[in-house]
Structure formats: C-alpha cells, structure tokens
Amino acid sequence: MTDPSSHRPLVGIFWMLVTGFCFLAVTALVKYMGPRLPSAEAAFIRYGFGLVFLLPAIGALQRARLTRRQWSLFGLRGLCHALGVILWFFAMPRISIAELTALNYLAPIYVTVGAAIFLGEKLAARRIIAVMMGLAGAAIILRPGFREVSPGHLAMLAAAVVFAGSYLLAKVLADEVRPAVVVGMMSIFVTIGLAPFALPVWIAPTGKELMLLATVAVFATAGHYTMTLAFAAAPVMVTQPVTFLQLVWATALGAAAFAEPVDIWVVLGGFVILASVTFITWREAMLNRPVTPANFQTKV
C-alpha cells in the first residue's frame, strides 16, 4: 500500500488521466489500422516492438533465480495473456470503442471470482452482489435477444476471462519475485506465446502498419508507467474514479473519429460494471486485502 505520508492525490489523479489518454490512444490506433493483419500477427509485432523497453530490466532478469514452478507459472501466464491480446486485437476493429472499453472492465469482476476459486479468497455476500451487478452491466451492453451479439463481442468476453487469469498468476508471482521480473517475463513469454499463432497466418505488414504498431507499443508502455506513477502518488481509491472518464472519452472518440453512434445502453452498462468494480476495490481497501486489479492493469 502507499505510505500515507506520501499521498499526493492531485498528482495521482493527473497521472491516471495521462494513463487513460495513453490507453485510449492504443485503442484508437488499432481501430484505425483495421483488420487487414491477422490479430495474432498484429499482437506479435506490437509485443516484439515492446521488447525494446525491456532493456532497463535486463539486469534484474539476469539476477533472478527462478524455480521450475515459477518458470511454469510465467509460461502459463504468458499463454493466457497472449490469448487475451489476440482476442482483443480481433475484437477492436469489429465492435465500437465504447463497447470494447466497457466490456474490458469485466476483467476485475472475473478476478474477484477467480481469487475465490483458486486463491481461497472469501467471497462475502456484498462482493457476490457486486459481481452480479458487473454481470448485469455486461447484459445491458450486449442485450442478447434484442440485438446481434457479434464475434467481436464474444471475443472481448473471452479476453476479459483470460486477462483475469493472467492477473491472478501475476499476483501469485508478485509475492515471490521482484515486480520488474514479473513485468519483464510477461513481455518475453507473451511474445513467445504469440509466435506460433502469428507465423502460420503471417502476411507482409506495410510500413504504415509497422509504424502504427510501434506507436501502440510506445503508448502502451507509457500508459503502464504513468499508471505506476499514479499508484505511487495516491491510493487506488483516489485514482479509481478517474477510470470512469475513459468510457466517456471512448464514446466521444468513437463518435467523432469513427462515426460510431452513441449507444446509451453501452454507456449505462459500462457505468454499472465500473460501479461494481469500484465497490469491490473499496471493500478490499477497507479490509487491507487488495485482490482486484485497477481497470487499466488488464490492458495490452
């Protein structure tokens, strides 16, 4: 937890705002690039560029003395995250930015359920109600029977599940090895995990596509860094409400840049999901037992 003497709420809010803009830029760039490249290939290229940012962590990775079990967990996490990234890249050109943003917020809900099942966390009545609220929010967004549920929607629902699995594995590993090692190993193993999916469907990327994916890597890395600065400056309960704004920005960007109609049901469902995540986060903060990740921590 953050040392109370170092709390700087305005600084934390500022860095979380910057984080939101960074991840919104990631989404917009992938949306703009379109579906020409297979999703596995696009994800592989993005993470390949991202390996450049591992250079400062090479020393920590070399000094790490990992057990066979830890290597296995890193490999499993890399596979989970690789599948999540493929599904995210598949969904992005096929559904609206607002829908993708709102459905991505389901990952912390799944983390709460997974922590109860696999990590033995207690799932009290109020947390069960919050989980049900989150699922209700997803139903409001998708409205099955009243609108078409596309492959892009199904891909995002599945992506949230495997991203949650990736976070739970990261939580186990973070208790055993340094954070720099956890982050570095994820980048390495995700790139390795994406390779067998990308190579069989490989098509030659254009220079423009390579430039866009390199920029995606820059914004994604910057977003994770500024998110870390936000958490260092203020508690999650201060920075968490700022994540509500990303759904507003995503809806506005989709309408202005991609002519996506504003769907009030998507906005309503997204806020229901965010309200449930915020409640779960608040309860964990009160109990000094953080399990649920901040929404941005499941991003690519």
KAGIGI-V824282 format. One record per residue. N is the residue number from 0. RES is the residue in one small letter. PHI is phi in whole degrees, 0 to 359 (NA if undefined). Layout:
N&RES&PHI, N&RES&PHI
This chain:
0&m&NA, 1&t&286, 2&d&297, 3&p&304, 4&s&290, 5&s&257, 6&h&295, 7&r&227, 8&p&302, 9&l&294, 10&v&294, 11&g&299, 12&i&296, 13&f&300, 14&w&293, 15&m&289, 16&l&297, 17&v&299, 18&t&301, 19&g&300, 20&f&295, 21&c&298, 22&f&287, 23&l&293, 24&a&297, 25&v&302, 26&t&298, 27&a&296, 28&l&294, 29&v&292, 30&k&298, 31&y&295, 32&m&297, 33&g&85, 34&p&264, 35&r&300, 36&l&283, 37&p&304, 38&s&299, 39&a&295, 40&e&293, 41&a&300, 42&a&294, 43&f&298, 44&i&296, 45&r&301, 46&y&286, 47&g&299, 48&f&297, 49&g&295, 50&l&298, 51&v&302, 52&f&283, 53&l&277, 54&l&307, 55&p&295, 56&a&262, 57&i&300, 58&g&301, 59&a&296, 60&l&293, 61&q&291, 62&r&278, 63&a&293, 64&r&247, 65&l&267, 66&t&278, 67&r&300, 68&r&298, 69&q&294, 70&w&301, 71&s&295, 72&l&293, 73&f&297, 74&g&296, 75&l&294, 76&r&295, 77&g&300, 78&l&293, 79&c&301, 80&h&292, 81&a&298, 82&l&297, 83&g&298, 84&v&293, 85&i&300, 86&l&296, 87&w&296, 88&f&295, 89&f&293, 90&a&287, 91&m&304, 92&p&285, 93&r&253, 94&i&229, 95&s&288, 96&i&299, 97&a&296, 98&e&296, 99&l&299, 100&t&297, 101&a&294, 102&l&291, 103&n&296, 104&y&291, 105&l&289, 106&a&305, 107&p&298, 108&i&295, 109&y&295, 110&v&299, 111&t&300, 112&v&293, 113&g&296, 114&a&296, 115&a&290, 116&i&282, 117&f&258, 118&l&251, 119&g&74, 120&e&291, 121&k&285, 122&l&251, 123&a&287, 124&a&301, 125&r&293, 126&r&288, 127&i&297, 128&i&297, 129&a&296, 130&v&297, 131&m&297, 132&m&299, 133&g&298, 134&l&293, 135&a&296, 136&g&299, 137&a&296, 138&a&295, 139&i&296, 140&i&293, 141&l&279, 142&r&46, 143&p&300, 144&g&93, 145&f&249, 146&r&206, 147&e&284, 148&v&266, 149&s&275, 150&p&304, 151&g&296, 152&h&296, 153&l&297, 154&a&297, 155&m&291, 156&l&299, 157&a&291, 158&a&299, 159&a&299, 160&v&293, 161&v&286, 162&f&296, 163&a&297, 164&g&298, 165&s&298, 166&y&293, 167&l&298, 168&l&294, 169&a&296, 170&k&296, 171&v&297, 172&l&289, 173&a&295, 174&d&280, 175&e&241, 176&v&228, 177&r&292, 178&p&304, 179&a&300, 180&v&290, 181&v&300, 182&v&293, 183&g&297, 184&m&296, 185&m&299, 186&s&299, 187&i&294, 188&f&288, 189&v&294, 190&t&299, 191&i&296, 192&g&295, 193&l&284, 194&a&305, 195&p&293, 196&f&276, 197&a&278, 198&l&297, 199&p&294, 200&v&249, 201&w&296, 202&i&232, 203&a&293, 204&p&285, 205&t&280, 206&g&300, 207&k&295, 208&e&295, 209&l&297, 210&m&296, 211&l&297, 212&l&290, 213&a&296, 214&t&292, 215&v&302, 216&a&299, 217&v&297, 218&f&293, 219&a&296, 220&t&296, 221&a&298, 222&g&297, 223&h&294, 224&y&291, 225&t&292, 226&m&297, 227&t&298, 228&l&297, 229&a&296, 230&f&291, 231&a&288, 232&a&272, 233&a&206, 234&p&296, 235&v&302, 236&m&294, 237&v&277, 238&t&276, 239&q&303, 240&p&301, 241&v&296, 242&t&295, 243&f&301, 244&l&293, 245&q&296, 246&l&294, 247&v&296, 248&w&297, 249&a&297, 250&t&296, 251&a&294, 252&l&296, 253&g&300, 254&a&289, 255&a&282, 256&a&262, 257&f&236, 258&a&56, 259&e&276, 260&p&295, 261&v&283, 262&d&257, 263&i&298, 264&w&291, 265&v&294, 266&v&297, 267&l&298, 268&g&298, 269&g&297, 270&f&290, 271&v&295, 272&i&298, 273&l&297, 274&a&297, 275&s&293, 276&v&296, 277&t&297, 278&f&296, 279&i&299, 280&t&298, 281&w&298, 282&r&297, 283&e&293, 284&a&294, 285&m&294, 286&l&270, 287&n&54, 288&r&220, 289&p&292, 290&v&235, 291&t&286, 292&p&284, 293&a&297, 294&n&306, 295&f&290, 296&q&288, 297&t&260, 298&k&282, 299&v&279
